[in-house]
Amino acid sequence: MEATGVALNKLAELEEELEVVDKDVELFKLKKVQPIFKRRDKLLEDVPEFWKVVLSQHGDFGNYVRAGDLKYIDAIRKIDLVPLCLDDSSCDPRDFRITFYFDGIDGDFEGQEVSKVFKVCYDKSKVKFSREEDEDDYDEDLGFLTSEAVNIKWPKSYDWINPLKIEDKSSSEGKRNYRIGMKSFFAWFKWTGLKPRKEFPDGGGLASLLSEDIYPHCIKYYAEAQRDLVDETGDDEEVSDGPLQLDDVLLESMSDSENQHVIKKARK
């Protein structure tokens, strides 16, 4: 029995060592790919409506936002994402800052740049649970995403559902409008992850989708959108100059290895 106990303790120590190695490997990968992403993001500025196409192409993204938000999501000109561990090795590799650059819409929506930071937390005592069953969604061993609320200027046409502008939250209409507003993409910027059922639903899921899938694989989704359009028209020439064209400068300006990476991603 004593030998078994010693072995189990040693195995636990090895697991901890593996966790350290996993973190080091992830940090190494992030340091390698970040310069490539920076060059890619610079090139994407020359591709019209790139993020509009990507976000509309991604099937899961639409599950997190209201249909009425799409008009304003289309106004996203640029998305920038930076892992925090690149500047602070004490940060979890999953911690990141994401910045959205919005173009304005005359008379309705002000152009703006909004950044939001997400960090992994391992302490459930910080969460204000209103229902006991919600605790199962928070894993202290793996950690869960949290964030700080940041300000964003809502569209004027959203005044009726903007939680900050609804004066009467006690009437049935006020409550209904408040609930609608809390499901808007704009309410996500106030999400903290510490008040389940009291803020934007599954804000951590949307954050993870952006950081782990949409941002790193955005070119794949753009290419898929172009293929879908070609399939619908049945004629490559008809869309050769359209807004969904994967701009030649994007691929030609990349190194051969980066170019092949993009092509392989698009063919998956």
Phi and psi restraints in degrees (value plus and minus 20) as a CYANA .aco file:
   2 GLU   PHI     -83.7   -43.7
   2 GLU   PSI     -61.0   -21.0
   3 ALA   PHI     -83.6   -43.6
   3 ALA   PSI     -57.8   -17.8
   4 THR   PHI     -83.8   -43.8
   4 THR   PSI     -62.5   -22.5
   5 GLY   PHI     -82.4   -42.4
   5 GLY   PSI     -61.9   -21.9
   6 VAL   PHI     -83.3   -43.3
   6 VAL   PSI     -62.8   -22.8
   7 ALA   PHI     -83.0   -43.0
   7 ALA   PSI     -61.9   -21.9
   8 LEU   PHI     -84.9   -44.9
   8 LEU   PSI     -59.1   -19.1
   9 ASN   PHI     -84.1   -44.1
   9 ASN   PSI     -61.0   -21.0
  10 LYS   PHI     -85.0   -45.0
  10 LYS   PSI     -59.2   -19.2
  11 LEU   PHI     -84.0   -44.0
  11 LEU   PSI     -58.8   -18.8
  12 ALA   PHI     -83.2   -43.2
  12 ALA   PSI     -58.9   -18.9
  13 GLU   PHI     -85.4   -45.4
  13 GLU   PSI     -59.0   -19.0
  14 LEU   PHI     -85.0   -45.0
  14 LEU   PSI     -57.1   -17.1
  15 GLU   PHI     -81.7   -41.7
  15 GLU   PSI     -60.2   -20.2
  16 GLU   PHI     -85.0   -45.0
  16 GLU   PSI     -59.0   -19.0
  17 GLU   PHI     -83.9   -43.9
  17 GLU   PSI     -59.9   -19.9
  18 LEU   PHI     -83.8   -43.8
  18 LEU   PSI     -57.5   -17.5
  19 GLU   PHI     -83.0   -43.0
  19 GLU   PSI     -59.5   -19.5
  20 VAL   PHI     -84.6   -44.6
  20 VAL   PSI     -62.8   -22.8
  21 VAL   PHI     -83.1   -43.1
  21 VAL   PSI     -63.2   -23.2
  22 ASP   PHI     -78.6   -38.6
  22 ASP   PSI     -62.0   -22.0
  23 LYS   PHI     -85.9   -45.9
  23 LYS   PSI     -61.1   -21.1
  24 ASP   PHI     -84.3   -44.3
  24 ASP   PSI     -59.9   -19.9
  25 VAL   PHI     -85.0   -45.0
  25 VAL   PSI     -63.5   -23.5
  26 GLU   PHI     -84.5   -44.5
  26 GLU   PSI     -60.2   -20.2
  27 LEU   PHI     -84.1   -44.1
  27 LEU   PSI     -61.7   -21.7
  28 PHE   PHI     -80.6   -40.6
  28 PHE   PSI     -64.3   -24.3
  29 LYS   PHI     -82.3   -42.3
  29 LYS   PSI     -65.5   -25.5
  30 LEU   PHI     -81.7   -41.7
  30 LEU   PSI     -59.4   -19.4
  31 LYS   PHI     -86.0   -46.0
  31 LYS   PSI     -52.5   -12.5
  32 LYS   PHI     -95.8   -55.8
  32 LYS   PSI     -60.8   -20.8
  33 VAL   PHI    -105.3   -65.3
  33 VAL   PSI     -42.3    -2.3
  34 GLN   PHI     -80.4   -40.4
  34 GLN   PSI     -64.0   -24.0
  35 PRO   PHI     -80.8   -40.8
  35 PRO   PSI     -54.5   -14.5
  36 ILE   PHI     -86.9   -46.9
  36 ILE   PSI     -63.7   -23.7
  37 PHE   PHI     -81.5   -41.5
  37 PHE   PSI     -56.9   -16.9
  38 LYS   PHI     -84.1   -44.1
  38 LYS   PSI     -64.0   -24.0
  39 ARG   PHI     -86.5   -46.5
  39 ARG   PSI     -59.5   -19.5
  40 ARG   PHI     -81.3   -41.3
  40 ARG   PSI     -67.1   -27.1
  41 ASP   PHI     -82.5   -42.5
  41 ASP   PSI     -54.1   -14.1
  42 LYS   PHI     -85.5   -45.5
  42 LYS   PSI     -62.0   -22.0
  43 LEU   PHI     -87.4   -47.4
  43 LEU   PSI     -54.4   -14.4
  44 LEU   PHI     -84.6   -44.6
  44 LEU   PSI     -41.6    -1.6
  45 GLU   PHI     -83.7   -43.7
  45 GLU   PSI     -39.9     0.1
  46 ASP   PHI    -114.1   -74.1
  46 ASP   PSI     -17.2    22.8
  47 VAL   PHI    -123.9   -83.9
  47 VAL   PSI      89.3   129.3
  48 PRO   PHI     -79.0   -39.0
  48 PRO   PSI     115.3   155.3
  49 GLU   PHI      36.5    76.5
  49 GLU   PSI      12.1    52.1
  50 PHE   PHI     -79.6   -39.6
  50 PHE   PSI     -73.2   -33.2
  51 TRP   PHI     -91.6   -51.6
  51 TRP   PSI     -48.6    -8.6
  52 LYS   PHI     -79.9   -39.9
  52 LYS   PSI     -64.8   -24.8
  53 VAL   PHI     -86.4   -46.4
  53 VAL   PSI     -66.2   -26.2
  54 VAL   PHI     -82.0   -42.0
  54 VAL   PSI     -69.0   -29.0
  55 LEU   PHI     -88.8   -48.8
  55 LEU   PSI     -52.7   -12.7
  56 SER   PHI     -95.8   -55.8
  56 SER   PSI     -46.5    -6.5
  57 GLN   PHI     -95.4   -55.4
  57 GLN   PSI     -52.5   -12.5
  58 HIS   PHI     -95.3   -55.3
  58 HIS   PSI      96.2   136.2
  59 GLY   PHI     -83.4   -43.4
  59 GLY   PSI     -59.4   -19.4
  60 ASP   PHI     -93.9   -53.9
  60 ASP   PSI     -51.5   -11.5
  61 PHE   PHI     -78.8   -38.8
  61 PHE   PSI     -60.0   -20.0
  62 GLY   PHI     -83.1   -43.1
  62 GLY   PSI     -38.1     1.9
  63 ASN   PHI     -95.3   -55.3
  63 ASN   PSI     -34.3     5.7
  64 TYR   PHI    -120.5   -80.5
  64 TYR   PSI     -30.3     9.7
  65 VAL   PHI    -146.6  -106.6
  65 VAL   PSI     137.8   177.8
  66 ARG   PHI     -96.5   -56.5
  66 ARG   PSI     130.1   170.1
  67 ALA   PHI     -79.5   -39.5
  67 ALA   PSI     -54.8   -14.8
  68 GLY   PHI     -87.2   -47.2
  68 GLY   PSI     -37.8     2.2
  69 ASP   PHI     -96.9   -56.9
  69 ASP   PSI     -39.6     0.4
  70 LEU   PHI     -79.0   -39.0
  70 LEU   PSI     -54.3   -14.3
  71 LYS   PHI     -77.7   -37.7
  71 LYS   PSI     -58.0   -18.0
  72 TYR   PHI    -107.8   -67.8
  72 TYR   PSI     -49.2    -9.2
  73 ILE   PHI     -86.3   -46.3
  73 ILE   PSI     -52.7   -12.7
  74 ASP   PHI     -82.9   -42.9
  74 ASP   PSI     -39.1     0.9
  75 ALA   PHI    -103.9   -63.9
  75 ALA   PSI     -20.5    19.5
  76 ILE   PHI     -92.7   -52.7
  76 ILE   PSI      94.4   134.4
  77 ARG   PHI    -107.2   -67.2
  77 ARG   PSI     -51.6   -11.6
  78 LYS   PHI    -175.4  -135.4
  78 LYS   PSI     125.8   165.8
  79 ILE   PHI    -148.1  -108.1
  79 ILE   PSI     111.7   151.7
  80 ASP   PHI    -144.6  -104.6
  80 ASP   PSI     112.1   152.1
  81 LEU   PHI    -152.5  -112.5
  81 LEU   PSI     109.6   149.6
  82 VAL   PHI    -150.8  -110.8
  82 VAL   PSI     102.2   142.2
  83 PRO   PHI     -86.5   -46.5
  83 PRO   PSI     113.6   153.6
  84 LEU   PHI     -90.8   -50.8
  84 LEU   PSI     -44.2    -4.2
  85 CYS   PHI     -89.0   -49.0
  85 CYS   PSI     -33.4     6.6
  86 LEU   PHI     -87.5   -47.5
  86 LEU   PSI     -49.5    -9.5
  87 ASP   PHI    -124.3   -84.3
  87 ASP   PSI     -37.5     2.5
  88 ASP   PHI    -162.1  -122.1
  88 ASP   PSI      83.2   123.2
  89 SER   PHI     -86.7   -46.7
  89 SER   PSI     -33.7     6.3
  90 SER   PHI     -97.2   -57.2
  90 SER   PSI     -34.2     5.8
  91 CYS   PHI     -95.1   -55.1
  91 CYS   PSI     132.1   172.1
  92 ASP   PHI     -89.2   -49.2
  92 ASP   PSI     120.9   160.9
  93 PRO   PHI     -77.7   -37.7
  93 PRO   PSI     -37.7     2.3
  94 ARG   PHI    -107.2   -67.2
  94 ARG   PSI     -28.5    11.5
  95 ASP   PHI     -92.2   -52.2
  95 ASP   PSI     118.3   158.3
  96 PHE   PHI    -177.2  -137.2
  96 PHE   PSI     143.2   183.2
  97 ARG   PHI    -138.7   -98.7
  97 ARG   PSI     110.0   150.0
  98 ILE   PHI    -139.3   -99.3
  98 ILE   PSI     117.1   157.1
  99 THR   PHI    -144.9  -104.9
  99 THR   PSI     110.8   150.8
 100 PHE   PHI    -128.9   -88.9
 100 PHE   PSI     114.6   154.6
 101 TYR   PHI    -131.1   -91.1
 101 TYR   PSI      91.4   131.4
 102 PHE   PHI    -121.0   -81.0
 102 PHE   PSI     114.8   154.8
 103 ASP   PHI    -100.7   -60.7
 103 ASP   PSI     130.3   170.3
 104 GLY   PHI    -102.0   -62.0
 104 GLY   PSI     139.1   179.1
 105 ILE   PHI    -141.6  -101.6
 105 ILE   PSI      96.8   136.8
 106 ASP   PHI     -70.0   -30.0
 106 ASP   PSI     109.1   149.1
 107 GLY   PHI      56.2    96.2
 107 GLY   PSI     -20.6    19.4
 108 ASP   PHI    -155.0  -115.0
 108 ASP   PSI     -68.0   -28.0
 109 PHE   PHI    -153.9  -113.9
 109 PHE   PSI     108.2   148.2
 110 GLU   PHI    -106.7   -66.7
 110 GLU   PSI     112.4   152.4
 111 GLY   PHI     -82.0   -42.0
 111 GLY   PSI     120.8   160.8
 112 GLN   PHI    -182.5  -142.5
 112 GLN   PSI     143.8   183.8
 113 GLU   PHI    -140.7  -100.7
 113 GLU   PSI     101.9   141.9
 114 VAL   PHI    -148.6  -108.6
 114 VAL   PSI     106.5   146.5
 115 SER   PHI    -132.3   -92.3
 115 SER   PSI     124.7   164.7
 116 LYS   PHI    -159.7  -119.7
 116 LYS   PSI     113.8   153.8
 117 VAL   PHI    -125.0   -85.0
 117 VAL   PSI     116.9   156.9
 118 PHE   PHI    -142.1  -102.1
 118 PHE   PSI     115.3   155.3
 119 LYS   PHI    -154.1  -114.1
 119 LYS   PSI     127.7   167.7
 120 VAL   PHI    -101.0   -61.0
 120 VAL   PSI     112.7   152.7
 121 CYS   PHI    -137.6   -97.6
 121 CYS   PSI     127.2   167.2
 122 TYR   PHI    -139.5   -99.5
 122 TYR   PSI      -9.3    30.7
 123 ASP   PHI    -138.8   -98.8
 123 ASP   PSI      84.8   124.8
 124 LYS   PHI     -92.0   -52.0
 124 LYS   PSI     -35.7     4.3
 125 SER   PHI     -86.7   -46.7
 125 SER   PSI     -35.8     4.2
 126 LYS   PHI    -100.9   -60.9
 126 LYS   PSI     -33.1     6.9
 127 VAL   PHI    -109.8   -69.8
 127 VAL   PSI     115.1   155.1
 128 LYS   PHI    -116.2   -76.2
 128 LYS   PSI      71.7   111.7
 129 PHE   PHI    -100.4   -60.4
 129 PHE   PSI     111.8   151.8
 130 SER   PHI    -116.8   -76.8
 130 SER   PSI     -38.5     1.5
 131 ARG   PHI    -155.4  -115.4
 131 ARG   PSI     117.2   157.2
 132 GLU   PHI     -81.8   -41.8
 132 GLU   PSI     -55.0   -15.0
 133 GLU   PHI     -86.4   -46.4
 133 GLU   PSI     -39.3     0.7
 134 ASP   PHI     -88.8   -48.8
 134 ASP   PSI     -41.1    -1.1
 135 GLU   PHI     -83.7   -43.7
 135 GLU   PSI     -45.5    -5.5
 136 ASP   PHI     -86.8   -46.8
 136 ASP   PSI     -39.3     0.7
 137 ASP   PHI    -102.4   -62.4
 137 ASP   PSI     -25.3    14.7
 138 TYR   PHI    -135.4   -95.4
 138 TYR   PSI      93.9   133.9
 139 ASP   PHI    -124.3   -84.3
 139 ASP   PSI      93.1   133.1
 140 GLU   PHI     -93.0   -53.0
 140 GLU   PSI     -43.3    -3.3
 141 ASP   PHI     -95.6   -55.6
 141 ASP   PSI     -67.6   -27.6
 142 LEU   PHI    -102.7   -62.7
 142 LEU   PSI     -44.0    -4.0
 143 GLY   PHI      67.9   107.9
 143 GLY   PSI     144.5   184.5
 144 PHE   PHI    -164.2  -124.2
 144 PHE   PSI     130.1   170.1
 145 LEU   PHI     -94.1   -54.1
 145 LEU   PSI     120.6   160.6
 146 THR   PHI    -154.5  -114.5
 146 THR   PSI     149.0   189.0
 147 SER   PHI    -176.8  -136.8
 147 SER   PSI     150.5   190.5
 148 GLU   PHI    -126.4   -86.4
 148 GLU   PSI     122.4   162.4
 149 ALA   PHI     -85.1   -45.1
 149 ALA   PSI     116.9   156.9
 150 VAL   PHI    -146.9  -106.9
 150 VAL   PSI     136.7   176.7
 151 ASN   PHI    -105.8   -65.8
 151 ASN   PSI     122.6   162.6
 152 ILE   PHI    -162.3  -122.3
 152 ILE   PSI     123.1   163.1
 153 LYS   PHI    -104.7   -64.7
 153 LYS   PSI      98.1   138.1
 154 TRP   PHI     -96.6   -56.6
 154 TRP   PSI     137.7   177.7
 155 PRO   PHI     -83.0   -43.0
 155 PRO   PSI     126.6   166.6
 156 LYS   PHI     -82.2   -42.2
 156 LYS   PSI     -53.0   -13.0
 157 SER   PHI     -88.9   -48.9
 157 SER   PSI     -28.9    11.1
 158 TYR   PHI    -119.7   -79.7
 158 TYR   PSI      -9.9    30.1
 159 ASP   PHI     -74.8   -34.8
 159 ASP   PSI     -53.4   -13.4
 160 TRP   PHI     -93.2   -53.2
 160 TRP   PSI     -38.8     1.2
 161 ILE   PHI    -138.0   -98.0
 161 ILE   PSI     -20.1    19.9
 162 ASN   PHI     -88.5   -48.5
 162 ASN   PSI      93.4   133.4
 163 PRO   PHI     -74.9   -34.9
 163 PRO   PSI     -48.9    -8.9
 164 LEU   PHI     -96.8   -56.8
 164 LEU   PSI     -35.4     4.6
 165 LYS   PHI    -132.4   -92.4
 165 LYS   PSI     -21.1    18.9
 166 ILE   PHI    -103.4   -63.4
 166 ILE   PSI      88.5   128.5
 167 GLU   PHI     -98.8   -58.8
 167 GLU   PSI     -58.2   -18.2
 168 ASP   PHI    -124.4   -84.4
 168 ASP   PSI      77.7   117.7
 169 LYS   PHI    -118.5   -78.5
 169 LYS   PSI     -14.0    26.0
 170 SER   PHI    -117.6   -77.6
 170 SER   PSI     -46.9    -6.9
 171 SER   PHI     -94.1   -54.1
 171 SER   PSI     141.3   181.3
 172 SER   PHI     -81.5   -41.5
 172 SER   PSI     -59.4   -19.4
 173 GLU   PHI     -88.2   -48.2
 173 GLU   PSI     -62.7   -22.7
 174 GLY   PHI     -82.6   -42.6
 174 GLY   PSI     -61.9   -21.9
 175 LYS   PHI     -84.4   -44.4
 175 LYS   PSI     -62.0   -22.0
 176 ARG   PHI     -83.7   -43.7
 176 ARG   PSI     -65.9   -25.9
 177 ASN   PHI     -84.2   -44.2
 177 ASN   PSI     -57.5   -17.5
 178 TYR   PHI     -83.8   -43.8
 178 TYR   PSI     -64.2   -24.2
 179 ARG   PHI     -83.6   -43.6
 179 ARG   PSI     -59.3   -19.3
 180 ILE   PHI     -82.5   -42.5
 180 ILE   PSI     -65.4   -25.4
 181 GLY   PHI     -83.5   -43.5
 181 GLY   PSI     -56.6   -16.6
 182 MET   PHI     -89.6   -49.6
 182 MET   PSI     -33.7     6.3
 183 LYS   PHI    -117.4   -77.4
 183 LYS   PSI     -19.2    20.8
 184 SER   PHI     -96.2   -56.2
 184 SER   PSI     131.1   171.1
 185 PHE   PHI     -75.8   -35.8
 185 PHE   PSI     -51.3   -11.3
 186 PHE   PHI     -88.8   -48.8
 186 PHE   PSI     -49.5    -9.5
 187 ALA   PHI     -90.4   -50.4
 187 ALA   PSI     -42.2    -2.2
 188 TRP   PHI     -79.7   -39.7
 188 TRP   PSI     -50.3   -10.3
 189 PHE   PHI     -89.5   -49.5
 189 PHE   PSI     -36.8     3.2
 190 LYS   PHI    -114.6   -74.6
 190 LYS   PSI     -23.7    16.3
 191 TRP   PHI     -85.4   -45.4
 191 TRP   PSI     117.7   157.7
 192 THR   PHI    -138.6   -98.6
 192 THR   PSI     -43.0    -3.0
 193 GLY   PHI      62.3   102.3
 193 GLY   PSI     -18.6    21.4
 194 LEU   PHI    -129.0   -89.0
 194 LEU   PSI     -19.7    20.3
 195 LYS   PHI    -155.1  -115.1
 195 LYS   PSI      47.5    87.5
 196 PRO   PHI     -77.6   -37.6
 196 PRO   PSI     120.0   160.0
 197 ARG   PHI      53.5    93.5
 197 ARG   PSI     -21.7    18.3
 198 LYS   PHI    -135.3   -95.3
 198 LYS   PSI     -17.0    23.0
 199 GLU   PHI    -167.3  -127.3
 199 GLU   PSI    -193.7  -153.7
 200 PHE   PHI     -68.3   -28.3
 200 PHE   PSI     108.0   148.0
 201 PRO   PHI     -89.7   -49.7
 201 PRO   PSI     110.8   150.8
 202 ASP   PHI      33.5    73.5
 202 ASP   PSI      27.7    67.7
 203 GLY   PHI     -84.0   -44.0
 203 GLY   PSI     -50.2   -10.2
 204 GLY   PHI     -87.9   -47.9
 204 GLY   PSI     -54.2   -14.2
 205 GLY   PHI     -84.2   -44.2
 205 GLY   PSI     -61.5   -21.5
 206 LEU   PHI     -86.8   -46.8
 206 LEU   PSI     -60.5   -20.5
 207 ALA   PHI     -82.1   -42.1
 207 ALA   PSI     -64.5   -24.5
 208 SER   PHI     -85.5   -45.5
 208 SER   PSI     -58.9   -18.9
 209 LEU   PHI     -80.5   -40.5
 209 LEU   PSI     -62.8   -22.8
 210 LEU   PHI     -87.5   -47.5
 210 LEU   PSI     -64.0   -24.0
 211 SER   PHI     -99.9   -59.9
 211 SER   PSI     -54.0   -14.0
 212 GLU   PHI    -117.6   -77.6
 212 GLU   PSI     -38.7     1.3
 213 ASP   PHI    -148.1  -108.1
 213 ASP   PSI     -82.8   -42.8
 214 ILE   PHI     -84.1   -44.1
 214 ILE   PSI     -70.0   -30.0
 215 TYR   PHI     -85.6   -45.6
 215 TYR   PSI     -71.5   -31.5
 216 PRO   PHI     -88.3   -48.3
 216 PRO   PSI     -46.1    -6.1
 217 HIS   PHI    -133.1   -93.1
 217 HIS   PSI       4.3    44.3
 218 CYS   PHI     -80.9   -40.9
 218 CYS   PSI     -55.7   -15.7
 219 ILE   PHI     -86.0   -46.0
 219 ILE   PSI     -55.7   -15.7
 220 LYS   PHI     -80.1   -40.1
 220 LYS   PSI     -64.8   -24.8
 221 TYR   PHI     -89.9   -49.9
 221 TYR   PSI     -52.8   -12.8
 222 TYR   PHI     -85.0   -45.0
 222 TYR   PSI     -64.2   -24.2
 223 ALA   PHI     -84.6   -44.6
 223 ALA   PSI     -57.8   -17.8
 224 GLU   PHI     -84.0   -44.0
 224 GLU   PSI     -58.5   -18.5
 225 ALA   PHI     -83.4   -43.4
 225 ALA   PSI     -59.2   -19.2
 226 GLN   PHI     -86.5   -46.5
 226 GLN   PSI     -61.5   -21.5
 227 ARG   PHI     -82.8   -42.8
 227 ARG   PSI     -60.6   -20.6
 228 ASP   PHI     -81.5   -41.5
 228 ASP   PSI     -59.6   -19.6
 229 LEU   PHI     -87.4   -47.4
 229 LEU   PSI     -58.9   -18.9
 230 VAL   PHI     -83.2   -43.2
 230 VAL   PSI     -61.6   -21.6
 231 ASP   PHI     -82.9   -42.9
 231 ASP   PSI     -56.8   -16.8
 232 GLU   PHI     -90.0   -50.0
 232 GLU   PSI     -58.8   -18.8
 233 THR   PHI    -106.2   -66.2
 233 THR   PSI     -49.5    -9.5
 234 GLY   PHI      53.7    93.7
 234 GLY   PSI      -6.0    34.0
 235 ASP   PHI    -168.7  -128.7
 235 ASP   PSI      89.0   129.0
 236 ASP   PHI     -78.2   -38.2
 236 ASP   PSI     -57.2   -17.2
 237 GLU   PHI     -84.4   -44.4
 237 GLU   PSI     -50.5   -10.5
 238 GLU   PHI     -87.4   -47.4
 238 GLU   PSI     -41.2    -1.2
 239 VAL   PHI    -136.6   -96.6
 239 VAL   PSI      -9.6    30.4
 240 SER   PHI     -82.1   -42.1
 240 SER   PSI     -48.1    -8.1
 241 ASP   PHI    -130.8   -90.8
 241 ASP   PSI      -9.8    30.2
 242 GLY   PHI     -97.5   -57.5
 242 GLY   PSI     151.0   191.0
 243 PRO   PHI     -86.9   -46.9
 243 PRO   PSI     -34.7     5.3
 244 LEU   PHI    -109.7   -69.7
 244 LEU   PSI     -18.3    21.7
 245 GLN   PHI     -85.2   -45.2
 245 GLN   PSI     108.4   148.4
 246 LEU   PHI     -94.7   -54.7
 246 LEU   PSI      78.1   118.1
 247 ASP   PHI     -69.5   -29.5
 247 ASP   PSI     111.1   151.1
 248 ASP   PHI     -77.4   -37.4
 248 ASP   PSI     -54.7   -14.7
 249 VAL   PHI     -82.7   -42.7
 249 VAL   PSI     -46.9    -6.9
 250 LEU   PHI     -85.6   -45.6
 250 LEU   PSI     -64.0   -24.0
 251 LEU   PHI    -102.6   -62.6
 251 LEU   PSI     -59.1   -19.1
 252 GLU   PHI     -86.4   -46.4
 252 GLU   PSI     -48.5    -8.5
 253 SER   PHI    -103.6   -63.6
 253 SER   PSI     -28.4    11.6
 254 MET   PHI    -108.5   -68.5
 254 MET   PSI     139.2   179.2
 255 SER   PHI     -89.8   -49.8
 255 SER   PSI     147.1   187.1
 256 ASP   PHI     -79.3   -39.3
 256 ASP   PSI     -61.6   -21.6
 257 SER   PHI     -85.6   -45.6
 257 SER   PSI     -59.8   -19.8
 258 GLU   PHI     -87.5   -47.5
 258 GLU   PSI     -59.7   -19.7
 259 ASN   PHI     -80.6   -40.6
 259 ASN   PSI     -66.2   -26.2
 260 GLN   PHI     -84.9   -44.9
 260 GLN   PSI     -54.9   -14.9
 261 HIS   PHI     -81.4   -41.4
 261 HIS   PSI     -63.6   -23.6
 262 VAL   PHI     -83.8   -43.8
 262 VAL   PSI     -65.2   -25.2
 263 ILE   PHI     -84.2   -44.2
 263 ILE   PSI     -62.2   -22.2
 264 LYS   PHI     -84.2   -44.2
 264 LYS   PSI     -59.8   -19.8
 265 LYS   PHI     -81.4   -41.4
 265 LYS   PSI     -62.8   -22.8
 266 ALA   PHI     -87.0   -47.0
 266 ALA   PSI     -46.3    -6.3
 267 ARG   PHI    -106.9   -66.9
 267 ARG   PSI     -27.9    12.1
